[in-house]
Amino acid sequence: MFGAIGMGSRFGIAFAMVLALGMPGAHTLTAEDGGIEAGRQAYEASDYEKAVRILREAASQKPRDGEALLLLAKSHFELRQYDAAIGAAEQAVAAAPNNSVYHEWLGRSFGEKASKSSFISALSLAKKAQEEFETAVRLDKRNFSAFQALIEYDCAAPGIAGGGEEKAQPRIQELAALDAGEGYYAAGNCRRQKKDFPAADAEFDKALITTKSADLIFDIGDYSARREQAERLTAVVNAGQKATPRDARIKFYRAAALILKREKPAEAEALLQDYLRTAPIRTSYPRPAAVHEWLGKLYESQNQRDAAKREYETSLRLDAKYKPAQEALKRLGKS
């Protein structure tokens, strides 16, 4: 309701030694720790329902294990089960009230629920999100993802919800003093919320040169893809290759750039198909519905109308409310 309050996330990878379960003394991991690691492995594999089952059990054994509760909250978040995400994040905060990341994810969960709620409910939830982001930043000013979420809230939310650009600007300056790339991104994102796209473009260009954050780089990629900015997408790919050369998102944004430039269609198709096979299904990654939309764009550019239509229809089967695919099908129907 108040803009994309929940931004990209930074997740680590750990693998389970599940054979240790039920074998006391065989390893230093406890059974509960093994469950948490198994849950983390399921999370990294995008099997969020399995992760929830494992992590609920682990949390019941260790109800004050904040990391298990945080991972449970993230799993519910990816399943768009925001009430459950809020509950798990609240438990994590209760277990460790001075943990900045726990407050950040409670804020993200409140924010996403607000975006799906009626105005009165959304207003209350949005203010809770803001409070959690403020707490997260107060606890750790170098929690840059929380800082970005708070600034985005200030830029996107109306005054009645506690937002306002006059609050955002000092925070952008404070963030920029800590990290120039984060500051450029925050300034650009604020201009994006205000639909001042030329100013957003200028700030994002500076961010791509200076930031080392993969999530910020690829969020600019999402912005550039939506605005069909082929050259900026190429800059995103270059920055992504420097920051995280094995990230699957590089394939998606390179393919989008090639499609917009009408270059190397076979390579673009292969990149998108490979992305579908290898990328996690996660909030900070382009969703399969978007990949099929871009395959549709590719085929449409080659006058393969039937193939394009199939891709757009697949996109909508995956996400019935995905507007780009809806608009593409309308366009095909009129031409």
C-alpha positions in Angstrom: 0.0 0.0 0.0 2.8 2.4 0.8 5.3 1.2 -1.8 7.6 -1.8 -1.7 8.3 -1.6 2.0 10.0 -5.0 2.0 13.3 -4.9 0.0 15.9 -7.4 -1.0 17.4 -9.6 1.6 20.8 -11.0 2.4 20.9 -14.6 3.2 23.8 -16.9 4.1 24.2 -20.6 3.2 24.8 -23.5 5.6 24.4 -27.2 5.2 23.0 -29.8 7.5 24.6 -32.8 9.0 21.2 -34.5 9.4 22.7 -37.9 10.0 23.7 -36.7 13.4 20.0 -36.7 14.4 19.2 -39.4 16.8 23.0 -40.3 17.3 24.0 -38.7 20.6 27.7 -38.1 20.9 28.4 -38.9 17.3 28.9 -35.2 16.5 29.1 -31.9 18.3 25.8 -30.8 16.8 22.8 -31.4 19.0 19.6 -32.8 17.5 18.0 -29.4 17.6 21.0 -27.8 15.9 20.8 -30.5 13.2 17.1 -29.6 12.7 18.0 -26.0 12.3 20.7 -26.8 9.7 18.3 -29.1 7.8 15.8 -26.2 7.8 18.4 -23.9 6.5 19.2 -26.3 3.7 15.5 -26.6 2.8 15.3 -22.8 2.8 18.3 -22.4 0.5 16.7 -24.9 -1.9 13.6 -22.8 -2.0 11.6 -25.6 -0.3 9.9 -23.3 2.1 7.1 -25.6 3.2 9.7 -28.2 4.2 11.7 -25.5 6.0 8.7 -24.5 8.0 8.0 -28.0 9.1 11.6 -28.6 10.2 12.0 -25.2 11.8 8.8 -25.4 13.8 10.0 -28.6 15.3 13.4 -27.1 16.0 11.9 -24.0 17.6 9.6 -26.1 19.8 12.8 -27.8 21.1 14.7 -24.5 21.6 12.0 -21.8 21.8 14.5 -19.0 22.5 16.8 -19.8 19.5 16.5 -16.5 17.7 18.3 -17.8 14.5 15.8 -20.7 14.1 12.9 -18.3 14.7 14.4 -15.8 12.2 14.7 -18.5 9.5 11.2 -19.7 10.3 10.0 -16.1 9.8 11.8 -15.8 6.5 10.4 -19.1 5.3 6.8 -17.9 6.1 7.6 -14.6 4.4 8.6 -16.4 1.2 5.4 -18.3 1.3 3.5 -15.0 1.7 2.2 -16.2 5.1 2.7 -12.9 6.7 0.8 -13.5 10.0 2.9 -16.5 10.6 6.1 -14.6 9.7 5.1 -11.8 12.1 4.6 -14.4 14.9 8.0 -16.0 14.4 9.8 -12.7 14.1 8.1 -11.4 17.3 9.3 -14.5 19.1 12.9 -13.9 17.7 12.7 -10.3 19.0 11.5 -11.5 22.4 14.4 -13.9 22.6 17.0 -11.3 21.6 15.5 -7.7 21.8 18.8 -6.1 20.9 19.3 -7.9 17.6 18.9 -5.5 14.8 18.2 -8.1 12.1 15.3 -9.6 14.0 13.6 -6.2 14.3 14.3 -5.6 10.6 12.5 -8.8 9.6 9.6 -8.1 11.9 9.3 -4.7 10.2 9.4 -6.3 6.7 6.7 -8.8 7.7 4.4 -6.0 9.1 5.1 -4.0 5.9 4.1 -6.8 3.6 1.0 -7.6 5.5 0.1 -3.8 5.4 0.4 -3.9 1.6 -2.3 -6.6 1.5 -4.7 -5.0 4.0 -7.5 -2.5 4.0 -6.6 1.1 4.7 -7.3 1.2 8.4 -5.5 -2.1 9.1 -2.7 -1.1 6.7 -2.1 2.2 8.5 -1.6 0.5 11.9 0.6 -2.2 10.4 2.7 0.3 8.4 3.4 2.3 11.5 4.5 -0.9 13.3 6.8 -1.6 10.3 8.3 1.9 10.6 8.9 1.4 14.4 10.7 -1.8 13.8 12.9 -0.4 11.1 13.8 2.6 13.3 14.7 0.2 16.2 16.8 -1.9 13.8 18.8 1.1 12.7 19.1 2.5 16.2 20.6 -0.9 17.3 23.0 -1.1 14.4 23.5 1.7 11.9 25.6 -0.6 9.7 22.5 -2.8 9.2 22.2 -1.2 5.7 19.3 -3.2 4.6 17.2 -2.0 7.5 18.5 1.6 6.9 17.3 1.3 3.3 14.0 -0.1 4.3 13.5 2.8 6.7 14.4 5.4 4.1 12.1 3.8 1.6 9.3 3.9 4.1 9.8 7.6 4.7 9.9 8.4 1.0 6.9 6.2 0.1 4.5 6.5 3.0 2.2 9.5 3.4 2.4 11.8 6.4 -0.6 10.2 8.0 1.4 7.0 8.3 4.5 8.8 9.7 6.3 9.1 6.4 7.7 12.2 4.7 10.6 13.1 2.5 11.8 15.7 5.0 12.5 12.7 7.3 14.2 10.7 4.6 16.7 13.3 3.4 18.8 13.5 6.7 18.8 9.8 6.9 20.1 9.5 3.3 22.9 11.9 4.2 23.7 9.9 7.3 23.7 6.6 5.4 25.9 8.2 2.6 28.5 9.2 5.2 28.7 5.5 6.2 28.8 4.1 2.7 28.7 6.2 -0.5 27.1 3.4 -2.6 24.3 2.8 -0.1 23.7 6.6 -0.1 23.5 6.9 -3.9 21.0 4.0 -4.0 18.9 5.4 -1.2 18.7 8.8 -3.0 17.8 7.1 -6.2 15.2 4.9 -4.6 13.6 7.9 -2.9 13.3 9.6 -6.3 11.8 6.4 -7.7 9.1 6.5 -5.0 8.3 10.0 -6.1 8.3 9.0 -9.8 11.1 11.4 -10.5 12.8 8.9 -12.9 15.5 11.1 -14.4 16.8 11.9 -10.9 16.5 8.3 -9.9 18.5 7.3 -13.0 21.4 9.6 -12.1 21.6 8.4 -8.6 21.4 4.7 -9.6 24.2 5.2 -12.1 26.4 6.5 -9.3 25.4 3.6 -7.1 26.3 1.0 -9.8 29.9 2.5 -9.8 30.4 2.5 -6.1 28.3 -0.2 -4.4 29.4 -3.7 -3.7 26.0 -4.9 -2.6 24.5 -7.5 -4.9 21.0 -6.9 -3.7 21.2 -3.2 -4.5 22.8 -3.8 -7.9 20.1 -6.3 -8.9 17.3 -4.1 -7.5 18.6 -1.5 -9.9 18.4 -4.2 -12.5 14.8 -4.8 -11.8 14.1 -1.1 -12.1 16.0 -0.9 -15.4 14.2 -3.9 -16.8 10.8 -2.5 -16.0 11.8 0.8 -17.7 13.4 -1.1 -20.6 16.8 0.6 -20.1 19.1 -1.7 -22.0 22.3 0.2 -21.4 21.7 0.5 -17.7 21.0 -3.3 -17.6 24.4 -3.8 -19.2 25.9 -1.7 -16.4 24.0 -3.8 -13.9 25.5 -7.0 -15.4 29.0 -5.6 -15.3 28.6 -4.5 -11.7 27.1 -7.8 -10.7 29.9 -9.7 -12.2 32.4 -7.8 -10.1 30.4 -8.1 -6.9 29.2 -11.7 -7.1 30.2 -13.4 -10.4 28.3 -16.6 -9.8 25.0 -15.0 -9.0 22.2 -16.4 -11.1 20.6 -13.0 -11.5 23.4 -11.9 -13.9 21.9 -14.3 -16.4 18.4 -12.8 -16.2 19.5 -9.2 -16.6 22.0 -10.0 -19.4 19.1 -11.7 -21.2 16.8 -8.7 -20.7 19.5 -6.4 -22.1 20.0 -8.6 -25.2 16.3 -8.8 -25.8 15.9 -5.0 -25.6 18.9 -4.5 -27.9 17.5 -7.2 -30.3 20.9 -9.0 -30.1 21.9 -12.6 -29.8 18.3 -14.1 -29.4 19.6 -17.7 -29.0 21.9 -16.6 -26.1 19.1 -14.6 -24.4 16.8 -17.6 -24.6 19.5 -20.0 -23.2 20.2 -17.5 -20.3 16.6 -17.3 -19.3 16.1 -21.1 -19.5 19.2 -21.6 -17.4 18.0 -19.0 -14.9 14.7 -20.9 -14.5 16.7 -24.1 -13.8 19.2 -22.7 -11.3 17.9 -19.6 -9.5 16.3 -19.8 -6.1 12.7 -18.7 -5.9 13.1 -15.8 -3.5 11.8 -12.3 -3.0 15.1 -10.6 -4.0 15.3 -12.7 -7.3 13.2 -12.2 -10.5 10.3 -14.6 -10.2 9.5 -17.3 -12.7 6.5 -15.3 -13.9 8.9 -12.5 -14.9 11.2 -14.9 -16.7 8.4 -16.3 -18.8 7.3 -12.7 -19.6 10.7 -12.0 -21.0 10.7 -15.2 -23.0 7.4 -13.9 -24.4 9.1 -10.6 -25.2 11.9 -12.4 -27.0 9.5 -14.5 -29.1 7.3 -11.5 -29.8 10.3 -9.5 -31.1 10.9 -12.4 -33.5 7.2 -12.4 -34.7 6.7 -15.8 -33.1 3.2 -14.9 -31.8 2.1 -18.3 -30.7 5.2 -19.0 -28.7 5.0 -15.5 -27.2 1.4 -16.1 -26.2 2.3 -19.4 -24.5 4.9 -17.7 -22.4 2.7 -14.9 -21.4 0.0 -17.4 -20.4 2.5 -19.4 -18.5 3.5 -16.2 -16.6 -0.1 -15.6 -15.6 -0.6 -19.2 -14.5 2.3 -18.7 -12.1 1.0 -15.3 -11.0 -2.5 -14.4 -12.1 -2.0 -10.7 -11.1 1.2 -10.2 -13.0 0.4 -7.0 -14.9 3.2 -7.1 -17.6 1.9 -10.4 -18.8 -1.7 -9.3 -18.7 -0.8 -6.2 -20.8 1.3 -8.3 -23.3 -1.6 -10.6 -24.0 -3.9 -7.6 -24.5 -1.3 -6.2 -26.9 -1.1 -9.4 -28.9 -4.9 -9.6 -29.0 -5.1 -6.2 -30.6 -2.4 -6.6 -33.2 
